[in-house]
């Protein structure tokens, strides 16, 4: 009998300032702009079976508003995601990669 417990690490947040990305049970990702700074945000993410980085963008430029989200897939779950603050002319700012399992 094993002494460890098995659990999935999901519903993980990646923050940059007040902005964040979050996975939902590892099946979808949302990007949330929570700063009224006229900068859009997006979440970089990858799904199982794809090496391609995809994005979901929340460009409402508002501290109060809804988040943008991907569709849900249990067949191709999210393997990693991070928040990105889009800064014109300068390099974008990135939150840390999160790895749902």
Order of alpha helices (4+ residues) and beta strands (2+ residues): beta-beta-beta-beta-beta-beta-beta-beta
